[in-house]
């Protein structure tokens, strides 16, 4: 579901009007960054904080390259690059004026696939009281005593 530029601006104004006034400049990025990205990608989620705009976007490698192009054209520099094979990635784009765009990107091309199976044999334990124990099928293991006081309390608490 995509919302229009005007709905985004109205929502951001309502939620952060006090913070936007003190920052004084976040709206200028809607025409130069938000609109071009929204036209190409659509957004999952956009919200604003005191000196930052947070974007959650999904797309393919060309969409990710487009985000870099738009951000750098507007004076923002990335703080890191994604590693090969990542299908989810978060990063910041920083501007000299102190405004930060946080980006959460999820690939629409990559998907989780099963590459094999692994069987792990491990014992299954169950608490069994003496009267309820099946005849030969249960192996009762007594732990070695470690603390005489704790062991005495444990023995007293056992059902008879």
MARGUVEX-334622 format. One line per field, with one value per atom (N, C-alpha, C): atom name; chain; x, y, z; residue number from 1. Coordinates in Angstrom, 3 decimals, decimal comma. Example, Ala and Ser with C-alpha at 12.3 -4.5 7.8 and 13.67 -1.06 7.14 Angstrom:
<sites>
site	[N / CA / C / N / CA / C]
unit	[A / A / A / A / A / A]
east	[13,190 / 12,300 / 13,200 / 12,850 / 13,670 / 12,900]
north	[-5,690 / -4,500 / -3,300 / -2,250 / -1,060 / 0,030]
up	[7,800 / 7,800 / 7,800 / 7,080 / 7,140 / 7,870]
pos	[1 / 1 / 1 / 2 / 2 / 2]
</sites>
This chain:
<sites>
site	[N / CA / C / N / CA / C / N / CA / C / N / CA / C / N / CA / C / N / CA / C / N / CA / C / N / CA / C / N / CA / C / N / CA / C / N / CA / C / N / CA / C / N / CA / C / N / CA / C / N / CA / C / N / CA / C / N / CA / C / N / CA / C / N / CA / C / N / CA / C / N / CA / C / N / CA / C / N / CA / C / N / CA / C / N / CA / C / N / CA / C / N / CA / C / N / CA / C / N / CA / C / N / CA / C / N / CA / C / N / CA / C / N / CA / C / N / CA / C / N / CA / C / N / CA / C / N / CA / C / N / CA / C / N / CA / C / N / CA / C / N / CA / C / N / CA / C / N / CA / C / N / CA / C / N / CA / C / N / CA / C / N / CA / C / N / CA / C / N / CA / C / N / CA / C / N / CA / C / N / CA / C / N / CA / C / N / CA / C / N / CA / C / N / CA / C / N / CA / C / N / CA / C / N / CA / C / N / CA / C / N / CA / C / N / CA / C / N / CA / C / N / CA / C / N / CA / C / N / CA / C / N / CA / C / N / CA / C / N / CA / C / N / CA / C / N / CA / C / N / CA / C / N / CA / C / N / CA / C / N / CA / C / N / CA / C / N / CA / C / N / CA / C / N / CA / C / N / CA / C / N / CA / C / N / CA / C / N / CA / C / N / CA / C / N / CA / C / N / CA / C / N / CA / C / N / CA / C / N / CA / C / N / CA / C / N / CA / C / N / CA / C / N / CA / C / N / CA / C / N / CA / C / N / CA / C / N / CA / C / N / CA / C / N / CA / C / N / CA / C / N / CA / C / N / CA / C / N / CA / C / N / CA / C / N / CA / C / N / CA / C / N / CA / C / N / CA / C / N / CA / C / N / CA / C / N / CA / C / N / CA / C / N / CA / C / N / CA / C / N / CA / C / N / CA / C / N / CA / C / N / CA / C / N / CA / C / N / CA / C / N / CA / C / N / CA / C / N / CA / C / N / CA / C / N / CA / C / N / CA / C / N / CA / C / N / CA / C / N / CA / C / N / CA / C / N / CA / C / N / CA / C / N / CA / C / N / CA / C / N / CA / C / N / CA / C / N / CA / C / N / CA / C / N / CA / C / N / CA / C / N / CA / C / N / CA / C / N / CA / C / N / CA / C / N / CA / C / N / CA / C / N / CA / C / N / CA / C / N / CA / C / N / CA / C / N / CA / C / N / CA / C / N / CA / C / N / CA / C / N / CA / C / N / CA / C / N / CA / C / N / CA / C / N / CA / C / N / CA / C]
unit	[A / A / A / A / A / A / A / A / A / A / A / A / A / A / A / A / A / A / A / A / A / A / A / A / A / A / A / A / A / A / A / A / A / A / A / A / A / A / A / A / A / A / A / A / A / A / A / A / A / A / A / A / A / A / A / A / A / A / A / A / A / A / A / A / A / A / A / A / A / A / A / A / A / A / A / A / A / A / A / A / A / A / A / A / A / A / A / A / A / A / A / A / A / A / A / A / A / A / A / A / A / A / A / A / A / A / A / A / A / A / A / A / A / A / A / A / A / A / A / A / A / A / A / A / A / A / A / A / A / A / A / A / A / A / A / A / A / A / A / A / A / A / A / A / A / A / A / A / A / A / A / A / A / A / A / A / A / A / A / A / A / A / A / A / A / A / A / A / A / A / A / A / A / A / A / A / A / A / A / A / A / A / A / A / A / A / A / A / A / A / A / A / A / A / A / A / A / A / A / A / A / A / A / A / A / A / A / A / A / A / A / A / A / A / A / A / A / A / A / A / A / A / A / A / A / A / A / A / A / A / A / A / A / A / A / A / A / A / A / A / A / A / A / A / A / A / A / A / A / A / A / A / A / A / A / A / A / A / A / A / A / A / A / A / A / A / A / A / A / A / A / A / A / A / A / A / A / A / A / A / A / A / A / A / A / A / A / A / A / A / A / A / A / A / A / A / A / A / A / A / A / A / A / A / A / A / A / A / A / A / A / A / A / A / A / A / A / A / A / A / A / A / A / A / A / A / A / A / A / A / A / A / A / A / A / A / A / A / A / A / A / A / A / A / A / A / A / A / A / A / A / A / A / A / A / A / A / A / A / A / A / A / A / A / A / A / A / A / A / A / A / A / A / A / A / A / A / A / A / A / A / A / A / A / A / A / A / A / A / A / A / A / A / A / A / A / A / A / A / A / A / A / A / A / A / A / A / A / A / A / A / A / A / A / A / A / A / A / A / A / A / A / A / A / A / A / A / A / A / A / A / A / A / A / A / A / A / A / A / A / A / A / A / A / A / A / A / A / A / A / A / A / A / A / A / A / A / A / A / A / A / A / A / A / A / A / A / A / A / A / A / A / A / A / A / A / A / A / A / A]
east	[0,840 / 0,000 / 0,888 / 0,672 / 1,468 / 0,607 / 1,203 / 0,462 / 1,088 / 0,307 / 0,780 / 1,738 / 2,424 / 3,358 / 2,640 / 1,450 / 0,707 / 0,257 / -0,124 / -0,480 / 0,740 / 1,902 / 3,139 / 3,488 / 3,415 / 3,756 / 2,795 / 1,494 / 0,505 / 0,769 / 1,051 / 1,320 / 2,585 / 3,631 / 4,865 / 4,667 / 3,900 / 3,632 / 2,881 / 1,885 / 1,098 / 1,934 / 2,756 / 3,507 / 4,731 / 5,326 / 6,610 / 6,690 / 5,590 / 5,603 / 6,579 / 6,628 / 7,556 / 9,003 / 9,309 / 10,681 / 11,076 / 10,129 / 10,422 / 10,766 / 10,086 / 10,343 / 11,763 / 12,202 / 13,549 / 14,607 / 14,313 / 15,279 / 15,272 / 14,100 / 13,932 / 14,583 / 14,157 / 14,736 / 14,430 / 13,705 / 13,471 / 12,512 / 11,593 / 10,614 / 11,276 / 12,416 / 13,049 / 13,471 / 13,549 / 13,959 / 12,803 / 11,576 / 10,449 / 10,409 / 10,610 / 10,571 / 11,792 / 12,949 / 14,167 / 14,537 / 14,039 / 14,404 / 13,173 / 12,237 / 11,090 / 10,269 / 9,944 / 9,132 / 9,774 / 11,053 / 11,656 / 11,735 / 12,024 / 12,099 / 10,713 / 9,725 / 8,372 / 7,815 / 8,121 / 7,638 / 8,209 / 9,451 / 10,070 / 9,783 / 9,853 / 9,831 / 8,542 / 7,937 / 6,889 / 7,563 / 6,946 / 7,554 / 6,738 / 7,433 / 6,764 / 6,407 / 7,349 / 7,152 / 8,101 / 7,626 / 8,440 / 8,039 / 9,014 / 8,712 / 9,880 / 9,640 / 10,661 / 10,951 / 12,171 / 12,653 / 13,258 / 13,911 / 14,405 / 15,243 / 16,213 / 17,045 / 17,259 / 16,243 / 16,402 / 15,082 / 15,192 / 14,043 / 14,378 / 13,444 / 13,649 / 12,838 / 13,489 / 12,845 / 12,965 / 11,883 / 11,903 / 11,453 / 12,339 / 12,106 / 12,451 / 11,760 / 12,142 / 12,256 / 13,160 / 13,379 / 14,503 / 14,986 / 16,088 / 17,370 / 18,426 / 19,722 / 19,638 / 18,856 / 18,709 / 17,997 / 17,021 / 16,336 / 17,297 / 18,129 / 19,113 / 20,102 / 20,553 / 21,464 / 20,776 / 19,488 / 18,734 / 18,680 / 18,493 / 18,494 / 19,831 / 20,930 / 22,260 / 22,390 / 21,945 / 22,054 / 21,295 / 20,061 / 19,235 / 19,835 / 20,264 / 20,815 / 22,108 / 23,002 / 24,272 / 24,051 / 23,066 / 22,764 / 22,267 / 21,761 / 21,265 / 22,250 / 23,495 / 24,538 / 24,666 / 24,041 / 24,120 / 25,168 / 25,920 / 26,935 / 26,594 / 26,760 / 26,452 / 27,523 / 27,114 / 28,090 / 28,699 / 28,103 / 28,659 / 27,998 / 28,509 / 27,956 / 27,529 / 26,553 / 26,131 / 27,186 / 27,231 / 28,119 / 27,418 / 28,200 / 27,638 / 26,788 / 25,650 / 24,788 / 23,780 / 23,819 / 22,842 / 21,502 / 20,419 / 19,096 / 18,343 / 18,886 / 18,358 / 19,532 / 19,329 / 20,451 / 19,943 / 20,634 / 20,321 / 21,578 / 21,378 / 22,495 / 21,983 / 22,932 / 22,582 / 23,189 / 22,463 / 22,989 / 23,115 / 24,315 / 24,590 / 24,766 / 24,267 / 24,430 / 25,258 / 25,979 / 26,824 / 26,007 / 24,721 / 23,883 / 23,345 / 23,699 / 23,298 / 22,073 / 21,377 / 20,209 / 20,680 / 19,967 / 20,318 / 19,114 / 19,363 / 18,354 / 18,772 / 17,923 / 18,158 / 17,416 / 18,097 / 17,498 / 17,491 / 16,342 / 16,206 / 15,751 / 16,613 / 16,344 / 16,227 / 15,194 / 14,989 / 14,883 / 15,639 / 15,625 / 14,337 / 13,783 / 12,614 / 13,040 / 14,340 / 14,856 / 15,346 / 16,063 / 16,589 / 15,458 / 15,578 / 14,605 / 15,313 / 14,748 / 15,307 / 14,968 / 15,980 / 15,771 / 16,447 / 15,892 / 16,484 / 17,620 / 18,787 / 19,945 / 20,337 / 19,620 / 19,909 / 19,205 / 19,490 / 18,931 / 20,043 / 19,805 / 20,766 / 19,984 / 20,346 / 19,711 / 20,651 / 20,121 / 20,906 / 20,237 / 20,963 / 20,420 / 20,763 / 19,752 / 19,983 / 19,010 / 19,449 / 18,589 / 17,364 / 16,285 / 15,047 / 14,826 / 14,636 / 14,495 / 13,104 / 12,639 / 11,331 / 11,409 / 10,760 / 10,735 / 9,731 / 10,186 / 9,331 / 9,464 / 8,336 / 8,342 / 8,312 / 8,786 / 8,933 / 7,659 / 6,519 / 5,282 / 4,794 / 5,217 / 4,742 / 5,692 / 6,841 / 7,870 / 7,473 / 7,595 / 7,425 / 8,537 / 8,349 / 9,251 / 10,669 / 10,949 / 12,328 / 12,706 / 11,791 / 12,052 / 12,719 / 12,726 / 13,258 / 14,566 / 15,554 / 16,835 / 16,862 / 16,967 / 16,979 / 18,422 / 18,751 / 20,117 / 20,110 / 20,944 / 21,067 / 22,246 / 22,026 / 23,149 / 24,053 / 25,322 / 26,291 / 25,997 / 26,048 / 25,768 / 26,843 / 26,407 / 27,356 / 27,349 / 26,188 / 26,065 / 25,147 / 25,661 / 24,845 / 23,564 / 23,579 / 22,391 / 21,342 / 21,763 / 20,834 / 20,282 / 21,139 / 20,670 / 19,676 / 19,900 / 18,979 / 17,623 / 17,614 / 16,352 / 15,654 / 16,413 / 15,822 / 15,210 / 15,876 / 15,349 / 14,076 / 14,037 / 12,851 / 11,664 / 11,953 / 10,890 / 10,350 / 11,027 / 10,585 / 9,324 / 8,367 / 7,161 / 7,489 / 6,767 / 7,005 / 5,978]
north	[-1,173 / 0,000 / 1,239 / 2,113 / 3,325 / 4,524 / 5,440 / 6,652 / 7,818 / 8,836 / 9,964 / 10,844 / 11,668 / 12,624 / 13,506 / 13,935 / 14,845 / 14,152 / 12,887 / 12,132 / 11,929 / 11,667 / 11,521 / 12,816 / 13,934 / 15,218 / 15,544 / 15,305 / 15,583 / 14,736 / 13,452 / 12,561 / 12,990 / 13,309 / 13,744 / 15,059 / 15,974 / 17,245 / 17,039 / 16,183 / 15,934 / 15,284 / 14,307 / 13,549 / 14,285 / 15,130 / 15,715 / 17,220 / 17,931 / 19,364 / 20,135 / 19,843 / 20,550 / 20,286 / 19,022 / 18,665 / 19,222 / 19,240 / 19,739 / 21,227 / 21,977 / 23,411 / 23,650 / 22,919 / 23,115 / 22,684 / 21,687 / 21,237 / 22,142 / 22,545 / 23,499 / 23,114 / 22,093 / 21,810 / 20,440 / 19,648 / 18,279 / 18,219 / 19,206 / 19,193 / 19,346 / 20,001 / 20,215 / 18,903 / 17,822 / 16,540 / 15,741 / 16,168 / 15,412 / 15,489 / 16,688 / 16,813 / 16,192 / 16,317 / 15,856 / 14,405 / 13,838 / 12,449 / 11,550 / 11,914 / 11,034 / 10,801 / 11,876 / 11,712 / 10,789 / 11,016 / 10,116 / 8,660 / 8,458 / 7,086 / 6,451 / 7,220 / 6,668 / 6,337 / 7,154 / 6,879 / 5,577 / 5,310 / 4,092 / 2,874 / 3,039 / 1,893 / 1,725 / 2,824 / 2,756 / 2,505 / 2,867 / 2,674 / 1,729 / 0,941 / 0,164 / 1,080 / 1,960 / 2,781 / 3,970 / 5,146 / 6,357 / 7,069 / 7,512 / 8,296 / 9,223 / 10,249 / 11,255 / 11,336 / 11,673 / 11,903 / 13,311 / 13,717 / 15,097 / 15,557 / 14,818 / 15,245 / 14,079 / 13,257 / 12,093 / 11,703 / 11,037 / 10,421 / 8,944 / 8,094 / 6,650 / 6,070 / 5,259 / 4,645 / 3,136 / 2,445 / 0,986 / 0,657 / 0,054 / -0,151 / -1,582 / -2,105 / -3,395 / -3,253 / -4,033 / -3,964 / -4,878 / -4,680 / -5,493 / -4,662 / -5,186 / -4,511 / -3,164 / -3,086 / -1,811 / -0,778 / -1,204 / -0,284 / 0,236 / -0,655 / -0,258 / 0,745 / 0,507 / 1,439 / 2,788 / 2,769 / 4,009 / 4,820 / 4,139 / 4,826 / 5,532 / 4,828 / 5,431 / 6,660 / 6,548 / 7,647 / 8,880 / 8,696 / 9,819 / 10,435 / 9,610 / 10,140 / 10,917 / 10,380 / 11,061 / 12,335 / 12,346 / 13,556 / 14,684 / 14,342 / 15,332 / 15,605 / 15,173 / 15,498 / 14,548 / 13,376 / 12,398 / 11,341 / 10,953 / 9,908 / 8,710 / 7,487 / 6,290 / 6,048 / 5,489 / 5,165 / 3,784 / 2,948 / 1,625 / 1,080 / -0,027 / -0,695 / -2,108 / -2,658 / -4,024 / -5,048 / -6,136 / -7,243 / -8,136 / -8,824 / -9,720 / -10,792 / -11,100 / -12,156 / -11,739 / -10,498 / -10,050 / -9,788 / -10,239 / -9,954 / -8,919 / -8,569 / -7,487 / -6,626 / -5,312 / -4,424 / -3,125 / -2,600 / -1,283 / -0,425 / 0,855 / 1,795 / 3,208 / 4,152 / 5,560 / 6,322 / 7,329 / 8,308 / 9,612 / 10,181 / 11,368 / 12,592 / 13,734 / 15,006 / 15,934 / 16,849 / 17,790 / 18,681 / 18,916 / 19,765 / 19,022 / 17,747 / 16,984 / 16,103 / 16,218 / 15,379 / 13,977 / 12,995 / 11,593 / 10,864 / 10,079 / 9,154 / 7,765 / 7,079 / 5,688 / 4,842 / 3,879 / 3,033 / 1,588 / 0,967 / -0,470 / -1,054 / -1,842 / -2,374 / -3,887 / -4,425 / -5,866 / -6,241 / -7,239 / -7,673 / -8,411 / -8,099 / -8,835 / -9,988 / -10,056 / -11,098 / -12,291 / -12,014 / -13,091 / -13,723 / -15,004 / -15,688 / -16,796 / -17,192 / -18,252 / -19,586 / -20,386 / -21,696 / -22,767 / -23,950 / -25,063 / -25,625 / -25,773 / -26,282 / -27,682 / -28,256 / -29,601 / -29,857 / -31,016 / -31,367 / -31,874 / -31,834 / -32,330 / -33,024 / -34,253 / -35,000 / -34,972 / -34,597 / -34,552 / -35,483 / -36,522 / -37,442 / -36,904 / -36,749 / -36,275 / -36,981 / -37,203 / -37,899 / -37,069 / -37,757 / -37,124 / -37,557 / -36,601 / -36,884 / -36,524 / -37,261 / -37,008 / -37,336 / -36,551 / -36,836 / -37,956 / -39,034 / -40,179 / -40,499 / -40,566 / -40,954 / -42,478 / -43,068 / -44,519 / -45,291 / -44,854 / -45,583 / -45,535 / -44,541 / -44,367 / -44,941 / -45,430 / -45,841 / -47,090 / -47,067 / -48,299 / -49,276 / -50,525 / -51,569 / -51,457 / -51,881 / -51,952 / -50,803 / -49,953 / -48,975 / -47,705 / -47,444 / -46,192 / -46,453 / -45,671 / -45,743 / -44,588 / -44,896 / -43,867 / -43,535 / -42,263 / -41,803 / -40,941 / -41,290 / -40,506 / -39,550 / -38,258 / -37,323 / -37,463 / -37,173 / -37,223 / -36,081 / -36,329 / -35,246 / -34,176 / -32,935 / -31,827 / -31,013 / -30,821 / -30,034 / -30,802 / -31,251 / -32,071 / -31,369 / -30,052 / -29,343 / -29,331 / -29,021 / -28,982 / -30,374 / -31,400 / -32,761 / -33,215 / -32,828 / -33,192 / -32,542 / -31,281 / -30,570 / -31,220 / -31,581 / -32,215 / -33,550 / -34,336 / -35,638 / -35,477 / -34,502 / -34,278 / -33,802 / -33,093 / -32,560 / -33,600 / -34,724 / -35,746 / -36,424 / -36,732 / -37,440 / -38,896 / -39,414 / -40,791 / -41,722]
up	[0,000 / 0,000 / 0,000 / -0,955 / -1,078 / -0,699 / 0,042 / 0,392 / -0,353 / -0,607 / -1,407 / -0,608 / -1,365 / -0,769 / 0,248 / -0,079 / 0,796 / 2,075 / 1,972 / 3,167 / 4,058 / 3,443 / 4,211 / 4,933 / 4,207 / 4,805 / 5,940 / 5,725 / 6,773 / 8,008 / 7,807 / 8,929 / 9,676 / 8,944 / 9,581 / 10,326 / 9,740 / 10,414 / 11,719 / 11,710 / 12,914 / 14,004 / 13,631 / 14,623 / 15,150 / 14,321 / 14,717 / 14,508 / 14,586 / 14,282 / 15,163 / 16,446 / 17,338 / 16,957 / 16,669 / 16,313 / 14,953 / 14,016 / 12,679 / 12,718 / 13,591 / 13,700 / 14,187 / 15,185 / 15,705 / 14,689 / 13,911 / 12,921 / 11,699 / 11,250 / 10,174 / 8,861 / 8,189 / 6,890 / 6,344 / 7,064 / 6,615 / 5,420 / 5,307 / 4,218 / 2,851 / 2,800 / 1,498 / 0,845 / 1,617 / 1,047 / 0,461 / 0,687 / 0,140 / -1,380 / -1,941 / -3,394 / -4,061 / -3,445 / -4,095 / -3,804 / -2,715 / -2,373 / -2,270 / -1,424 / -1,170 / -2,435 / -3,164 / -4,375 / -5,412 / -5,791 / -6,787 / -6,319 / -5,049 / -4,546 / -4,492 / -4,081 / -3,988 / -5,376 / -6,372 / -7,724 / -8,262 / -7,941 / -8,460 / -7,591 / -6,272 / -5,367 / -4,583 / -4,174 / -3,169 / -1,825 / -0,737 / 0,573 / 1,420 / 2,218 / 3,242 / 4,405 / 4,758 / 5,947 / 5,906 / 6,298 / 6,402 / 7,683 / 8,461 / 9,654 / 9,948 / 10,740 / 11,022 / 12,510 / 12,816 / 14,177 / 14,213 / 15,297 / 15,389 / 14,205 / 13,763 / 12,633 / 11,677 / 11,507 / 10,641 / 10,011 / 8,874 / 8,227 / 8,088 / 8,441 / 8,389 / 7,237 / 6,421 / 5,268 / 5,366 / 5,121 / 5,012 / 3,596 / 2,810 / 1,383 / 1,011 / 0,010 / -0,551 / -2,059 / -2,652 / -4,089 / -4,511 / -5,743 / -6,257 / -6,290 / -6,919 / -6,943 / -7,669 / -8,745 / -9,466 / -8,602 / -7,824 / -6,917 / -5,851 / -5,332 / -4,318 / -4,914 / -6,150 / -6,825 / -7,048 / -7,342 / -7,540 / -6,238 / -5,119 / -3,819 / -3,604 / -3,873 / -3,726 / -4,623 / -5,862 / -6,831 / -6,341 / -5,902 / -5,434 / -4,173 / -3,249 / -1,995 / -2,238 / -3,038 / -3,303 / -4,109 / -5,009 / -5,775 / -4,872 / -3,703 / -2,744 / -1,611 / -1,767 / -0,794 / 0,375 / 0,326 / 1,400 / 1,061 / 2,045 / 1,876 / 2,752 / 2,226 / 3,028 / 4,082 / 5,208 / 6,259 / 6,075 / 5,218 / 4,923 / 3,670 / 3,198 / 2,018 / 2,418 / 1,719 / 2,058 / 1,655 / 2,386 / 2,049 / 1,038 / 0,238 / -0,764 / -0,095 / -0,691 / -0,193 / 0,852 / 1,308 / 2,308 / 1,632 / 2,251 / 1,696 / 2,531 / 3,695 / 4,519 / 4,933 / 4,940 / 5,203 / 5,796 / 6,795 / 7,346 / 7,297 / 7,036 / 6,943 / 7,132 / 7,203 / 7,317 / 6,142 / 5,683 / 4,737 / 5,503 / 5,545 / 6,351 / 5,467 / 5,934 / 5,220 / 6,092 / 5,461 / 6,203 / 7,136 / 6,821 / 7,682 / 8,899 / 9,062 / 10,239 / 10,045 / 8,913 / 8,660 / 8,300 / 8,823 / 8,593 / 8,016 / 6,974 / 6,458 / 6,899 / 7,663 / 8,009 / 6,983 / 6,410 / 5,389 / 5,864 / 5,772 / 5,997 / 4,672 / 4,042 / 2,706 / 2,780 / 2,129 / 2,039 / 0,572 / 0,174 / -1,221 / -1,542 / -2,703 / -3,186 / -4,084 / -4,393 / -5,270 / -4,453 / -3,373 / -2,541 / -1,745 / -1,540 / -0,702 / 0,054 / 1,133 / 1,959 / 1,328 / 1,069 / 0,460 / 1,311 / 1,295 / 2,024 / 1,183 / 1,801 / 1,071 / 1,526 / 2,455 / 2,937 / 4,250 / 4,824 / 6,126 / 7,016 / 8,287 / 9,257 / 10,365 / 10,620 / 11,703 / 12,899 / 14,022 / 15,250 / 16,245 / 16,657 / 17,644 / 19,020 / 19,848 / 21,204 / 22,146 / 23,388 / 24,344 / 24,707 / 24,984 / 25,424 / 26,868 / 27,749 / 29,178 / 29,631 / 30,623 / 31,204 / 32,686 / 33,525 / 34,956 / 35,206 / 35,869 / 36,150 / 37,630 / 38,326 / 39,734 / 39,814 / 40,922 / 41,045 / 40,728 / 41,204 / 40,985 / 39,543 / 38,775 / 37,417 / 36,370 / 36,784 / 35,828 / 35,069 / 33,740 / 32,962 / 33,342 / 33,063 / 33,567 / 33,049 / 31,841 / 31,363 / 30,427 / 30,064 / 29,027 / 29,524 / 30,816 / 31,328 / 32,053 / 31,699 / 32,387 / 33,381 / 34,660 / 35,690 / 36,003 / 35,847 / 36,075 / 37,322 / 38,275 / 39,501 / 39,340 / 39,487 / 39,393 / 40,605 / 40,393 / 41,487 / 42,442 / 43,768 / 44,718 / 44,635 / 44,673 / 44,607 / 45,887 / 46,458 / 47,673 / 48,620 / 49,786 / 50,679 / 51,128 / 51,315 / 51,766 / 50,659 / 49,439 / 48,310 / 48,065 / 48,097 / 47,866 / 48,928 / 50,188 / 51,263 / 51,032 / 50,610 / 50,328 / 49,150 / 48,106 / 46,921 / 47,258 / 48,108 / 48,493 / 49,305 / 50,221 / 51,029 / 50,165 / 49,078 / 48,242 / 47,256 / 47,109 / 46,153 / 46,671 / 45,759 / 46,183 / 46,547 / 47,497 / 47,903 / 47,359]
pos	[1 / 1 / 1 / 2 / 2 / 2 / 3 / 3 / 3 / 4 / 4 / 4 / 5 / 5 / 5 / 6 / 6 / 6 / 7 / 7 / 7 / 8 / 8 / 8 / 9 / 9 / 9 / 10 / 10 / 10 / 11 / 11 / 11 / 12 / 12 / 12 / 13 / 13 / 13 / 14 / 14 / 14 / 15 / 15 / 15 / 16 / 16 / 16 / 17 / 17 / 17 / 18 / 18 / 18 / 19 / 19 / 19 / 20 / 20 / 20 / 21 / 21 / 21 / 22 / 22 / 22 / 23 / 23 / 23 / 24 / 24 / 24 / 25 / 25 / 25 / 26 / 26 / 26 / 27 / 27 / 27 / 28 / 28 / 28 / 29 / 29 / 29 / 30 / 30 / 30 / 31 / 31 / 31 / 32 / 32 / 32 / 33 / 33 / 33 / 34 / 34 / 34 / 35 / 35 / 35 / 36 / 36 / 36 / 37 / 37 / 37 / 38 / 38 / 38 / 39 / 39 / 39 / 40 / 40 / 40 / 41 / 41 / 41 / 42 / 42 / 42 / 43 / 43 / 43 / 44 / 44 / 44 / 45 / 45 / 45 / 46 / 46 / 46 / 47 / 47 / 47 / 48 / 48 / 48 / 49 / 49 / 49 / 50 / 50 / 50 / 51 / 51 / 51 / 52 / 52 / 52 / 53 / 53 / 53 / 54 / 54 / 54 / 55 / 55 / 55 / 56 / 56 / 56 / 57 / 57 / 57 / 58 / 58 / 58 / 59 / 59 / 59 / 60 / 60 / 60 / 61 / 61 / 61 / 62 / 62 / 62 / 63 / 63 / 63 / 64 / 64 / 64 / 65 / 65 / 65 / 66 / 66 / 66 / 67 / 67 / 67 / 68 / 68 / 68 / 69 / 69 / 69 / 70 / 70 / 70 / 71 / 71 / 71 / 72 / 72 / 72 / 73 / 73 / 73 / 74 / 74 / 74 / 75 / 75 / 75 / 76 / 76 / 76 / 77 / 77 / 77 / 78 / 78 / 78 / 79 / 79 / 79 / 80 / 80 / 80 / 81 / 81 / 81 / 82 / 82 / 82 / 83 / 83 / 83 / 84 / 84 / 84 / 85 / 85 / 85 / 86 / 86 / 86 / 87 / 87 / 87 / 88 / 88 / 88 / 89 / 89 / 89 / 90 / 90 / 90 / 91 / 91 / 91 / 92 / 92 / 92 / 93 / 93 / 93 / 94 / 94 / 94 / 95 / 95 / 95 / 96 / 96 / 96 / 97 / 97 / 97 / 98 / 98 / 98 / 99 / 99 / 99 / 100 / 100 / 100 / 101 / 101 / 101 / 102 / 102 / 102 / 103 / 103 / 103 / 104 / 104 / 104 / 105 / 105 / 105 / 106 / 106 / 106 / 107 / 107 / 107 / 108 / 108 / 108 / 109 / 109 / 109 / 110 / 110 / 110 / 111 / 111 / 111 / 112 / 112 / 112 / 113 / 113 / 113 / 114 / 114 / 114 / 115 / 115 / 115 / 116 / 116 / 116 / 117 / 117 / 117 / 118 / 118 / 118 / 119 / 119 / 119 / 120 / 120 / 120 / 121 / 121 / 121 / 122 / 122 / 122 / 123 / 123 / 123 / 124 / 124 / 124 / 125 / 125 / 125 / 126 / 126 / 126 / 127 / 127 / 127 / 128 / 128 / 128 / 129 / 129 / 129 / 130 / 130 / 130 / 131 / 131 / 131 / 132 / 132 / 132 / 133 / 133 / 133 / 134 / 134 / 134 / 135 / 135 / 135 / 136 / 136 / 136 / 137 / 137 / 137 / 138 / 138 / 138 / 139 / 139 / 139 / 140 / 140 / 140 / 141 / 141 / 141 / 142 / 142 / 142 / 143 / 143 / 143 / 144 / 144 / 144 / 145 / 145 / 145 / 146 / 146 / 146 / 147 / 147 / 147 / 148 / 148 / 148 / 149 / 149 / 149 / 150 / 150 / 150 / 151 / 151 / 151 / 152 / 152 / 152 / 153 / 153 / 153 / 154 / 154 / 154 / 155 / 155 / 155 / 156 / 156 / 156 / 157 / 157 / 157 / 158 / 158 / 158 / 159 / 159 / 159 / 160 / 160 / 160]
</sites>
